[in-house]
Amino acid sequence: MTEDPAVRRSDGTFPEVRGFFDPATATWTYVVWGAGDKNCAVIDSVLDYDAAAGRTSTASADRVLHFIAGRDLRVEWILETHIHADHLTAARYIKSKTGGRTAISRHILDVLKTWEPVFGNAGATPDNAFPMDGSQFDHLFEDDETFGIGALAARIIHTPGHTPADTSYIMNNAAFVGDAMFLPDVGAGRCDFPGGSAADSYASTRKLIALPDATRMYVGHDYPPATRDPCCMATVAEQKQGNIRAAAAISMADFIARRKEADRGKPVPELLLPSLQVNLRAGDVGDALIIPVNKI
């Protein structure tokens, strides 16, 4: 995982943001806090996973925790923008180290209904089950709910399309949008997962580009072309003008047609099954999901 010094706050407004890029999964993790405040949130953390060995490690999460400790910050929230299909969340590990509260949109209940029949975990042992009421998370956000990170005011907006449960976190002049939109030269997240919808995705991008032009939009992933390094942020004005899939001038019909064409035959993410198993349990890996080294 690499740190991007460009993520540092460059003006005097809330919030301060620090981003950490995981090249193995192209994921951005964020630490967010109010200027002059010590309470912070961690958004979309990563638990490293060696699929061949069936083992997890915490190197990426530990780098985030090292930064938090170095700034003498207190983790109040551990937030997920959605149930990720391409990486495991480190939410439970970070909670064990900091005591922060885990949270996600209440629309996770829809995702649980979709995937429980596939995994059959609702009737499994308590250690392996997916609680179907979402109680594996400390808090489920309602649409448009407001909350605080210390003195920093925050709210959520429901931005489905990539999955039914995608949500974006708005904190003053910053928006953390997960996979609802990517950087202008990358576009927006795929919509071919169960419950995904290109029409919903388009509507969600309209919500996001309706934010004030100066809003800094922080994305959940970056898949940069060869001409640049990974980046994490573009302003709403930049997205409205130049996003290759979701700019303001693009119609719903064009968006849907291009999205469906791009998603046709797209490969399944390599970590789909372990990611869903762990992320639907709020990062609880569980002994049954890990192959002991001495058994290999």
Secondary structure by P-SEA (a helix, b strand, c coil): ccccccccccccccbbbbbbbbccccbbbbbbbccccccccccbbbbbbcccccccccaaaaaaaaaaaaaccccccccccccccccccaaaaaaaacbbbbbbcccaaaaaaacccccccccccccccccccccccccccccbbbbbcccbbbbbbbbcccccbbbbbbcccccccccccccccccccccccccccaaaaaaaaaaaaaccccbbbbbccccccccccccccccaaaaacccccccccccaaaaaaaaaaaacccccccaaaaaaaaaaaccccccccccccccc
